[in-house]
Amino acid sequence: MKFRQIEAFRYTMLQGTTSAAAEKMYISQPAVSRLLSDLESSLGFTLFDRRKGRLYPTLEAAEFFRSVEESFLGIQKLESVADRIRNRTPSELKIACTSAISSSLLPLVLKEHKKFYPAERVSILTLPMSEIVMKLQTNSIDLAVGLELPQLAGIEREFIGNARFVFAMHADHPLKERSSIRAEDLIGETVLSVIDTYPGYWNKLDHALESVKDKVHQSIHIDTSHTAYAIIASGLSVGVLEPFAARAWSGRGVLTRSFEPAVYYPYGIAYPTNIKQHDSLHNFIQTIKSVVPDMPEFEKS
């Protein structure tokens, strides 16, 4: 079974005659008939009943044609993808980010980006760090934005800024009168703990609470900051958290204060090593870099 034989069969089914199929394929009508005959021999069943010089598709031909069409649609899709790659005009930009970034930085960047690419489809995937790494390494996304990733194979990184983590508490918490919170102020409190996807990643937070580690309760562990802020809003706990999601929880029963000793974490963008920065992706990255300096959550250099 050869591609040219399948092509002759498909055109004959679509056009209704071998002569019309021949015109589409730029070959003679006898050549199409020969390709169909060879295909039938290869398949082991009859595709057409031949009556009075006309071809009538068999039930087997109709069943086979459905699969042929699926295959050709797949080929056409591949041709479309190749054309977009060749012309660097992707129909979709896939961005992964952490939940906090999706509710703070990303909307600002997307608003600016859409001024230049209003018709472009942009997919925002809100994922934990482990899944972001997997999608970067498998080329499933164009770009990731969030906490700076460790150095990993197949991933390029660019630093965009440091963010100082804040102390978050319920609006009725006794510590609300203080402008700054120190580790010793948390003795006896239930303090949220971050699940460490990458061993040692959250060492800075651990070190900040080292002096009171045995005097606080860390029975609640979270993996996203929005979950943390929701728990704090319920009055169950306090925590030292990234500052971005605090925007969404301001006025919803959560207050934030500066925390001492100061805890800074780097944020950045990441993309697959072998990806080419087409115009849209380059613009998105540059927009991120232009928006970051105006965000109060990032430390001003």
N, C-alpha and C positions, 0 to 999 in steps of 0.2 A: 504494500500500500504506500503510494508516493503522494507527496503534496500536490503535484500537478493533477493527479487523478481525482483527488478530493476536491480540488478547485473546479475541475470540469463538472463533477457531480453537483456541486453547490450552485454553479451558474446555470446548469440545466434545470435544476429545481426552481430557482428564482425566476428564470426567464421563460421557462416552459418548453423551449425547443433547443435542439443542439446547434442550430444555425445561429440563434440569438446568443447562445453561450459562446460560440466561436467568435462572434464579434467582440464580446467583452474580453475574451482572452487573446485576441489578435492572432488567432490560428484558424485553420480551415475546419469546416464542419466534419469531414471524415476523421480529422485528428481528434476531435472531441469524442466522436463515436468510439474510436479506438481506445481512448483513455477510459471511457466508461466501461467498455468490455473488459479491459485489463483490471479495472477496479473490482468488477463483479467476480472475476476469477480469483482475485486476491482475497476477497471477503468470503467467498463460498456461498453466496446467495444472490438472487436476482434483484436488481434495483428497479428495473423498468420492464413493463410488458410492452412488447412492440406489436402494434396492430395497425395495419394499413398505413405504414410509414410514420406513425405517430408514437410517441413514448408516453406511457401511463405509469406513474410511480406506484410501486408496490407498497404494501403495509410496512415491509421491512425497510424500504427506502425512507418512508416518513419517519420511522423511529430512528433510523441512522441520521437523518437530516437534522433532527433536534440536537444531537450531540455535535454534529459538524458546525451548526450555527453557534453553539456555545463556545466552541474552540475558536471560530473566526472572530467572535466578539472579543474574546481574550486577546487575540492577535491585534485587533484594532485598538484595544485599550493600551497594549504595549506600544503600538506605534504612536498613540497620542501622548503617552508618558515620555517616549523618546523625543518627540517633537518639543515638548515643554522643557526637557532637560537641555536639548540642543539650543533652544532659544532663550533658556534661562527665564522662563515665565511660568513658574509653578502656579497651579490653580489653588493650592492650599499651603498655608504656613502652619506647621505644627509646633506649638510651644508647650513645654512642660514647666511646672513651677510648684513650689510648696504652697499650702493653703494660705499662709499669711501674705505671701507675695501676690497671690491671685486676687486678694481683696484690697491691695494698697498700691503697689508699684504698677502692676499689669494694666489696670484700667487707665491710668494716666498715659502709659506708653501706647496702648492700643488706640486711644483717642487721637493722639498725634499721628500715629502710623496710618490710620484710616483716611487722613487728609490727602495722603499721597497714593494710597492703594484702596480706594473705596469699595471696589468690587471683589477684592481678594477674600477668599475664605480663610479664616484664621481659627484653628482649633486650639483651645486652651485645655491642657490636661493637668488637673491638680492631683499630684502624686507624692508619696513619701520618697525620701532620698534613694532608697534601695531600688525602687522601680524606675526612678529617673535615670539612675546609672545604667540599668539594663536597657532602657530604650535608647540611650545615647550610644551604647556599645553595639546595638543591633541596627543603628541608623533608622530607628522608627520615628524619630523626631528631628526637627531642624535645630532646636535651641532649647536650653534649660536655663532657668533663672531662679536663684535662691541662695541658700547658704553655700559658701564656696566648697566644692567637692575636694576630697583628697586627690592626689595625683594617681590617676588610673589609666590603664592601657586603653587606647582608642578614643580618648577624650581630650579635647583642648579646652583650656580654661583661661578666663580673663577676669581679673579682679575689678570690682566696680565701687566698693566702699565698705567701711566698717560701721556696724551698728552697735550702739550701746544697749544692752539688755536692761529692762526696767523691772521694778518690783510691782506686782499687781495684787490687789486685795479687794474685798467687797467694800462697797461704799459706806457701810456702817462699821467697818473694822476699827478697833481702838487706835491703830497706828495712823489713821487718816490725818491726824493733826500734824504729823511730822512731814517735813519737806524732803527728808532723805532717810533711808532705812539702812541700817547696818546689820551684819550677820547676827550679832548678839541680840538684836531686837526680836529675832525669830525663835528664841528659846521657848519651847513648849508648843509651838505652832505646827500645824500640818502643812508641810511644804511639798509642792508637786515635784516629781522627779521625771526627767525625760528618758524615754527608752533609748538606749544607745545602740543604734543600728550598726555603726562602725565603732568598734572598741576604742575607747579613748577620745572619741570626738567631742564629748561634752565634759572633758576634764576641767575646763575653765570654770564651769558652773560648780563642779564638785569641789574645786579648790576654794572657791568663794565661800562655800559653806563648811569648809573643813573644820574651822574652829568650833562649830556648834553641831557637828554631824551627829553626835550621840545625844544631843539635847533637843532635836526636832523629830517630828514624825514624817516619814516618807513612805506612806503606804499606798499612795495613788501615783500610778505611772502613766504618762501620756506620750503619744507620738506626734500629735499636731497641736499647735498653739491655740487654734480656735477651740479645740476640746478643753484645753487648759483654762482659757478665759471663761468658757461656759461653766466649768466646775467652780471657778472663783466667783462667778456671778451668783451661784447658788449658795455661797457662803461656806462651802465645804473645805476650802483650802486657800492658801496664798502661794505665790510663786515668783521666781525670777525668770522672766520670759522675753522673747524677742519683742520689739516695740511695734511692729507693723500691724498685727491683728488688733492691737489696742484701739486703733481707729474705729473698728467696727463695734467695739464693746464700750466705747465711751458713751456715757448716758444710759447704759443698760445695767447699772449696778456694779460697775467696775471702776476703780481708781488706780492710777499708776503714780509711782514716785521714783526718784533716782535711787540707785542701790550702790552701797559701798561694801567692799571694794568693787570698783568699776569692772564690768565684764563686757568685753568687746568680742564680736564675732565677725569674720569677713564674709562678704556676699559677692557673688560673681555670676558670670554667664558661662555656659559650657556648650560645646557642640561636638559632633563626631569629628574625629581627626581627618577623615577623607572627604568631608563635605565641602562643596564650593559655595562661597558666599555670593549668591545671585543678588540682584539689585534690591529685591524686597527684603531679604534676610539682612543684608548690610544696612539698609535703612532702619530696620527694627532694632538692630544692635546699637546703631548710632543714636537712636531716639532714647533707648535705655540710658545711655551714657549722658545724654543731655538732661534727662529728667531727674536722675539721681541727686545731683548737687542741690536741687531745690527742695528735696525731701528732708524734713526735720529729723527723721529717724537715723539718717546717715551722719556720721561724724564729719565735720567740715575740716578739710586739711589746710 
